[in-house]
Amino acid sequence: MSVTPPPLPPPSPGGGTGDPDPRPVARPLDRDEELRLSGLEQELRRSDPDLDTQLTAPHRPARAAGGRADRILQAVAITVIVLVIVPGDWVAGLLSFGLLLGIPAAMAWIAVRAHRENVAREQAEGRDDERA
């Protein structure tokens, strides 16, 4: 079974091959484009003031969703590695016991914290709905 390669692109007048992904050259806006853009912005501000408030309000970057969970998983992985390396049986037993209690406790702590954050967010949204 033979595979036929795709045909080559036609040569450009300069002798080389053409740019496979030509991009337009960036240029500054002229005065007319600036006026139209500012008109669109003003119209948006008038038509949806809530969106305007959200876009212009100072924004706190959201924390990574799995930040704490990632740290816990890293701690568990390090503990497992230590369990394999540790020569003493009693130390390995203590660490194993800690893992047996620590993992469910950490999971419960993460779930309770997420629940509290959701309740707080729902209450804040409820207050926002009452204002409107």
C-alpha positions as CSV (number, residue, x, y, z in Angstrom):
1,M,0.0,0.0,0.0
2,S,1.6,3.3,-1.1
3,V,0.8,6.7,0.3
4,T,0.7,9.6,-2.1
5,P,2.0,12.9,-0.6
6,P,-0.1,16.0,-0.9
7,P,0.8,18.3,-3.8
8,L,3.2,21.1,-3.2
9,P,1.9,24.7,-3.1
10,P,2.5,26.8,-6.2
11,P,5.7,28.8,-6.1
12,S,5.5,32.5,-5.2
13,P,6.8,35.1,-7.7
14,G,9.9,35.7,-5.5
15,G,11.1,32.1,-5.9
16,G,10.2,30.9,-2.4
17,T,7.0,29.4,-1.1
18,G,4.3,31.6,0.2
19,D,3.5,32.2,3.8
20,P,1.2,29.4,4.9
21,D,-0.5,31.6,7.5
22,P,-0.6,35.2,6.2
23,R,-1.6,37.7,8.9
24,P,-2.8,41.2,8.3
25,V,-0.4,43.9,9.4
26,A,-1.5,45.7,12.6
27,R,-2.2,49.4,12.2
28,P,-3.5,52.1,14.5
29,L,-7.2,53.0,14.4
30,D,-8.0,56.1,12.4
31,R,-10.2,58.9,13.8
32,D,-13.4,57.6,12.3
33,E,-12.8,54.1,13.7
34,E,-12.1,55.6,17.2
35,L,-15.3,57.5,17.1
36,R,-17.4,54.5,16.1
37,L,-15.7,52.4,18.8
38,S,-16.4,55.0,21.5
39,G,-20.0,55.2,20.3
40,L,-20.4,51.5,20.7
41,E,-18.8,51.6,24.2
42,Q,-21.2,54.4,25.3
43,E,-24.2,52.5,23.9
44,L,-23.1,49.4,25.8
45,R,-22.8,51.4,29.0
46,R,-26.3,52.8,28.6
47,S,-27.9,49.5,27.6
48,D,-26.3,47.2,30.2
49,P,-25.1,49.1,33.3
50,D,-24.6,45.9,35.3
51,L,-22.1,44.6,32.7
52,D,-20.3,47.9,32.7
53,T,-20.0,47.7,36.5
54,Q,-18.7,44.2,36.3
55,L,-16.1,45.1,33.6
56,T,-14.9,48.3,35.3
57,A,-14.8,47.0,38.9
58,P,-11.5,46.0,40.3
59,H,-11.1,42.2,39.7
60,R,-9.5,39.8,42.2
61,P,-8.0,36.9,40.3
62,A,-9.7,33.7,41.2
63,R,-7.7,31.1,43.1
64,A,-6.9,27.9,41.3
65,A,-9.8,25.5,41.9
66,G,-7.7,22.6,42.9
67,G,-4.9,24.5,44.7
68,R,-5.5,23.0,48.1
69,A,-6.4,19.6,46.8
70,D,-3.2,19.6,44.8
71,R,-1.1,20.4,47.9
72,I,-2.9,17.6,49.8
73,L,-2.2,15.1,47.0
74,Q,1.5,16.2,47.0
75,A,1.7,15.6,50.7
76,V,0.2,12.2,50.3
77,A,2.6,11.3,47.6
78,I,5.6,12.5,49.6
79,T,4.3,10.5,52.6
80,V,3.9,7.3,50.5
81,I,7.5,7.8,49.2
82,V,8.7,8.2,52.8
83,L,6.8,5.0,53.8
84,V,8.7,3.1,51.1
85,I,12.1,4.5,52.1
86,V,11.8,4.5,55.9
87,P,13.5,1.4,57.4
88,G,11.8,1.3,60.7
89,D,8.5,-0.6,60.9
90,W,7.1,1.5,63.8
91,V,7.7,4.8,61.9
92,A,6.0,3.3,58.8
93,G,3.1,2.2,61.0
94,L,2.7,5.7,62.4
95,L,2.7,7.2,59.0
96,S,0.2,4.7,57.7
97,F,-2.1,5.4,60.6
98,G,-1.7,9.1,59.9
99,L,-2.6,8.6,56.3
100,L,-5.7,6.5,57.2
101,L,-7.0,9.4,59.4
102,G,-5.5,12.3,57.5
103,I,-6.9,11.7,54.0
104,P,-10.6,11.5,55.0
105,A,-10.2,14.4,57.4
106,A,-8.6,16.5,54.6
107,M,-11.4,15.5,52.2
108,A,-14.1,16.5,54.7
109,W,-12.3,19.8,55.4
110,I,-12.3,20.6,51.7
111,A,-16.0,19.7,51.3
112,V,-17.0,21.8,54.3
113,R,-15.0,24.8,53.1
114,A,-16.5,24.5,49.6
115,H,-20.0,24.3,51.1
116,R,-19.4,27.5,53.1
117,E,-18.1,29.3,50.1
118,N,-21.2,28.3,48.1
119,V,-23.5,29.4,50.8
120,A,-21.7,32.7,51.1
121,R,-21.9,33.2,47.3
122,E,-25.6,32.4,47.2
123,Q,-26.3,34.8,50.0
124,A,-24.3,37.5,48.2
125,E,-26.2,36.8,45.0
126,G,-29.5,36.9,47.0
127,R,-28.6,40.4,48.3
128,D,-27.7,41.5,44.8
129,D,-31.1,40.3,43.6
130,E,-32.9,42.2,46.4
131,R,-31.2,45.4,45.3
132,A,-32.4,45.1,41.7
